[in-house]
Amino acid sequence: MTQTRTETLLLTDGSELRCTVAEPDGVVRGGLVLLHEARGVTDAVRGLATSLAEEGWLTVAPHLYHRDGDDEQIDSDDDHRVADKVSRLSGDSVLADTDAAFAWLAQQGVAADRMGIVGFGLGGSVALVVAASRTLGAAVTISGGGIVAPLSEGLPSLVEVAGELTCPWLGIYSDAVKAIPAEDVAKLRDAAAGSGVATDVVRYPGPVEGEGEQDPAAVSDAWQRTLNWFDAHLR
C-alpha cells in the first residue's frame, strides 16, 4: 500500500510550508494538489492522497494553516478553533501555498498541462479559487461552501470567481449538506458555465465526503467521476 510522507517547502516570505505527499509506485501519470478540509490534514485526507497515488497521480497536500505556527489536525468537536483557522485564510495565502505545491510538482518532472487540483469541504472551495486564478489542467471541487457568502473576509465567494475559471472544472455536491443550499449550487453552476471552459456540476441526494455517515453508491460514483475528469483533461 502506498505510504504518505511529509515534505517541507520554503516560501518566498521565509515561512515553511509542510506538505503531505503520496507517490505512485509505478509510472507517474501527472500531479495533483490535494486541498484539505476545514479540520486540516485528517486521516481522510491522507487516505485520499494514497488512493490518488495508487491511480498513478503524484499527490501533494499543502497544510494551509501553517502561518499560525500550528497546522495539526483540529479536534472534531472544536468548532471554534476550526472557524478561527478558516477565518484567517486569504486568497493571497492559499495561492502562495498552492503555487509552492505546483512548483514542487514541476521539480519532480510533472508538466504544467498534467497538473490538477482537487479538494473537499474547505479545500473544494479553495480549489475553485485557485482554478480561477492560475492556469491548470483541470480542477475538482467536492462540497465546497462559501458559494454566495465567502468563507472568510480574505477569500472571495465562489460565484464571484467561477466565471474566471481557466481550466475544466467539476463540482460535486450533496443535497444532504444543509449548509450548502441547492439554490446556491445552481447559482454556482450558472456562474461557472459562463467561464468558457468545460464545466459540470453533479448533485447527489446522499453525503459524499467527510468522516461521518456517507452514501456508498454516491461516494463510489463521485470518486469515479473525479478520476474520469482528470483522465479526460490531464493529457
Backbone torsions as a table, in degrees:
resi	resn	phi	psi	omega
1	MET	NA	137.6	179.5
2	THR	-62.7	136.2	179.2
3	GLN	-106.4	149.2	174.6
4	THR	-93.6	155.6	175.0
5	ARG	-140.1	172.3	-179.3
6	THR	-113.0	131.0	174.0
7	GLU	-113.4	146.7	176.3
8	THR	-115.8	123.4	-178.0
9	LEU	-111.5	140.2	177.5
10	LEU	-91.1	124.7	179.8
11	LEU	-90.7	165.0	-176.5
12	THR	-65.5	-22.6	179.0
13	ASP	-85.8	4.7	178.8
14	GLY	91.2	-8.5	179.7
15	SER	-82.4	164.8	-179.5
16	GLU	-111.0	136.2	179.6
17	LEU	-112.6	119.6	174.2
18	ARG	-86.5	141.8	179.0
19	CYS	-132.7	138.4	171.4
20	THR	-90.7	127.7	-173.6
21	VAL	-121.3	138.6	171.7
22	ALA	-128.9	126.2	-173.2
23	GLU	-114.8	133.1	178.1
24	PRO	-60.5	148.8	176.7
25	ASP	-75.2	-28.2	-177.5
26	GLY	-111.8	-140.2	-177.6
27	VAL	-66.0	135.4	177.9
28	VAL	-87.0	119.3	-178.4
29	ARG	-82.4	-25.8	-177.8
30	GLY	170.5	-171.2	-177.3
31	GLY	-127.5	142.6	178.9
32	LEU	-126.4	135.0	168.8
33	VAL	-93.5	120.8	-178.5
34	LEU	-104.8	125.5	-177.0
35	LEU	-107.5	131.9	-171.5
36	HIS	-78.5	166.3	177.1
37	GLU	-75.7	-179.8	-174.0
38	ALA	-64.1	-24.3	-179.6
39	ARG	-85.3	0.3	177.9
40	GLY	100.4	-157.5	-177.4
41	VAL	-84.3	90.2	-177.4
42	THR	-87.6	176.2	175.4
43	ASP	-60.4	-34.4	178.8
44	ALA	-64.3	-38.1	178.2
45	VAL	-66.1	-46.3	178.7
46	ARG	-62.0	-39.2	178.3
47	GLY	-63.9	-39.4	178.5
48	LEU	-67.5	-40.1	176.9
49	ALA	-59.2	-43.7	178.3
50	THR	-62.3	-44.7	-178.6
51	SER	-63.7	-40.3	178.5
52	LEU	-65.9	-40.1	177.9
53	ALA	-63.9	-37.2	179.1
54	GLU	-67.5	-18.0	174.6
55	GLU	-90.2	2.3	176.4
56	GLY	101.7	5.9	-177.6
57	TRP	-100.9	121.8	172.3
58	LEU	-68.2	118.4	-169.0
59	THR	-118.2	131.7	179.2
60	VAL	-130.5	127.1	-177.3
61	ALA	-115.9	101.6	179.0
62	PRO	-69.6	141.7	178.5
63	HIS	-87.9	98.4	-167.8
64	LEU	-69.6	-14.3	-176.5
65	TYR	-93.6	12.3	-170.5
66	HIS	-64.2	-22.8	-176.0
67	ARG	-68.9	-16.6	176.0
68	ASP	-86.3	0.4	-177.6
69	GLY	73.2	15.5	-177.4
70	ASP	-154.8	97.8	-177.3
71	ASP	-115.4	24.2	179.2
72	GLU	-76.4	164.8	178.8
73	GLN	-61.3	137.8	-179.6
74	ILE	-91.1	139.7	178.9
75	ASP	-56.6	141.5	-174.6
76	SER	-63.7	-23.3	-179.0
77	ASP	-102.0	9.6	-179.7
78	ASP	-97.9	68.4	-175.5
79	ASP	-63.2	-34.6	-178.7
80	HIS	-64.1	-43.4	-179.4
81	ARG	-67.7	-38.6	177.1
82	VAL	-59.2	-49.5	-178.6
83	ALA	-61.6	-38.3	179.3
84	ASP	-65.3	-42.5	179.6
85	LYS	-62.8	-46.5	-179.1
86	VAL	-62.2	-40.4	-176.7
87	SER	-64.4	-20.2	-178.1
88	ARG	-86.4	-10.6	-178.9
89	LEU	-75.1	148.0	177.1
90	SER	-137.4	164.3	176.3
91	GLY	-58.3	-41.8	-179.6
92	ASP	-63.6	-41.9	-176.6
93	SER	-68.9	-43.2	-177.9
94	VAL	-71.3	-32.2	177.2
95	LEU	-69.7	-39.1	177.4
96	ALA	-61.3	-42.5	-178.1
97	ASP	-69.8	-43.3	179.9
98	THR	-71.6	-33.5	174.6
99	ASP	-58.7	-42.8	179.3
100	ALA	-64.7	-38.2	179.2
101	ALA	-67.0	-41.5	177.6
102	PHE	-66.4	-38.3	177.3
103	ALA	-62.2	-39.0	177.7
104	TRP	-62.9	-42.3	177.8
105	LEU	-60.9	-41.0	179.1
106	ALA	-62.1	-38.4	179.0
107	GLN	-65.8	-22.8	177.6
108	GLN	-88.0	3.2	176.5
109	GLY	94.3	11.7	179.2
110	VAL	-85.4	125.5	179.2
111	ALA	-72.0	152.3	-175.4
112	ALA	-59.3	-37.6	-177.8
113	ASP	-77.4	-1.5	176.0
114	ARG	-113.1	20.0	176.2
115	MET	-107.4	137.8	176.9
116	GLY	-136.1	176.8	179.3
117	ILE	-138.4	141.9	-179.3
118	VAL	-146.7	144.2	177.0
119	GLY	-158.8	160.3	176.3
120	PHE	-130.2	150.4	-173.3
121	GLY	63.1	-129.4	175.9
122	LEU	-51.1	-45.2	-178.6
123	GLY	-62.0	-32.0	176.7
124	GLY	-65.6	-39.6	177.2
125	SER	-64.4	-47.0	-179.0
126	VAL	-64.0	-35.6	179.2
127	ALA	-59.0	-40.9	179.1
128	LEU	-68.5	-41.3	178.6
129	VAL	-58.9	-44.1	179.7
130	VAL	-65.6	-42.2	-178.3
131	ALA	-67.0	-18.9	176.7
132	ALA	-90.7	-6.1	-175.3
133	SER	-119.7	-18.7	-176.7
134	ARG	-128.1	154.4	178.3
135	THR	-88.5	111.0	-176.3
136	LEU	-126.1	176.8	177.3
137	GLY	-85.3	-37.1	-177.9
138	ALA	-170.3	160.1	-179.6
139	ALA	-144.8	147.8	176.1
140	VAL	-134.5	130.5	175.3
141	THR	-112.7	128.9	177.2
142	ILE	-119.1	110.3	177.6
143	SER	56.5	45.4	178.2
144	GLY	-82.8	122.6	177.8
145	GLY	-85.7	-165.0	-179.3
146	GLY	69.6	32.1	-174.6
147	ILE	-71.8	-50.6	-179.2
148	VAL	-100.1	-46.5	175.1
149	ALA	-104.2	127.1	-175.7
150	PRO	-63.3	154.5	-179.8
151	LEU	-70.8	-27.2	177.2
152	SER	-147.5	165.2	-179.7
153	GLU	-64.5	-25.9	-177.2
154	GLY	-87.9	-8.5	-179.7
155	LEU	-108.4	147.5	176.1
156	PRO	-79.8	161.7	169.4
157	SER	-71.8	154.4	-176.9
158	LEU	-69.2	-35.6	178.5
159	VAL	-66.8	-23.9	179.6
160	GLU	-69.5	-32.6	-174.3
161	VAL	-112.2	-9.9	-174.4
162	ALA	-60.5	-31.8	178.8
163	GLY	-70.5	-8.4	-179.6
164	GLU	-103.7	10.9	179.4
165	LEU	-53.7	136.3	-177.2
166	THR	-106.0	-4.4	-176.4
167	CYS	-145.5	162.7	176.0
168	PRO	-54.2	132.6	-175.8
169	TRP	-131.7	133.7	176.6
170	LEU	-115.6	127.7	175.8
171	GLY	-110.7	127.3	179.9
172	ILE	-117.6	123.0	-176.0
173	TYR	-134.8	159.3	179.2
174	SER	-123.6	132.6	176.8
175	ASP	-67.7	-15.0	-179.7
176	ALA	-75.8	-15.2	178.7
177	VAL	-87.2	96.2	-173.2
178	LYS	-67.0	-22.4	179.9
179	ALA	-71.5	-12.5	178.7
180	ILE	-121.9	89.5	-175.9
181	PRO	-61.7	147.6	-179.3
182	ALA	-59.7	-34.1	179.5
183	GLU	-66.8	-31.6	175.8
184	ASP	-68.3	-40.0	178.3
185	VAL	-62.9	-38.6	178.2
186	ALA	-63.9	-39.4	177.1
187	LYS	-63.6	-39.6	179.0
188	LEU	-65.8	-42.8	178.2
189	ARG	-57.3	-45.8	-178.7
190	ASP	-66.7	-39.7	179.8
191	ALA	-65.6	-42.4	-179.4
192	ALA	-66.6	-33.9	-178.9
193	ALA	-62.5	-23.7	179.7
194	GLY	-84.1	4.1	-175.3
195	SER	-78.5	-21.1	-178.0
196	GLY	87.4	-0.2	175.2
197	VAL	-112.5	167.8	179.4
198	ALA	-66.4	127.9	177.3
199	THR	-137.9	154.9	177.1
200	ASP	-152.7	141.0	175.3
201	VAL	-125.7	125.6	-179.5
202	VAL	-118.2	132.1	178.4
203	ARG	-117.5	139.1	177.5
204	TYR	-118.2	148.5	177.1
205	PRO	-71.3	-28.6	-177.2
206	GLY	-105.9	166.5	-179.4
207	PRO	-64.2	141.1	-179.5
208	VAL	-124.7	-1.8	179.2
209	GLU	-147.6	168.1	-178.0
210	GLY	98.2	178.2	-175.8
211	GLU	-105.5	5.5	179.1
212	GLY	-92.0	-153.9	179.8
213	GLU	-64.8	133.9	-179.6
214	GLN	-130.2	162.8	174.1
215	ASP	-93.7	106.5	-174.0
216	PRO	-55.8	-40.4	-179.4
217	ALA	-65.7	-40.9	179.3
218	ALA	-67.9	-41.1	179.3
219	VAL	-61.0	-45.6	-179.6
220	SER	-62.9	-44.2	-179.1
221	ASP	-67.0	-41.7	179.6
222	ALA	-63.8	-40.1	178.5
223	TRP	-62.4	-45.5	-179.2
224	GLN	-66.3	-37.9	177.2
225	ARG	-63.7	-38.6	178.4
226	THR	-63.1	-47.7	178.5
227	LEU	-61.8	-42.8	-179.1
228	ASN	-63.8	-35.8	-179.2
229	TRP	-64.2	-46.9	178.5
230	PHE	-68.8	-38.3	177.5
231	ASP	-58.9	-39.7	-175.5
232	ALA	-75.8	-31.6	-170.2
233	HIS	-111.1	-16.5	177.8
234	LEU	-101.8	82.0	-176.1
235	ARG	-123.9	NA	NA
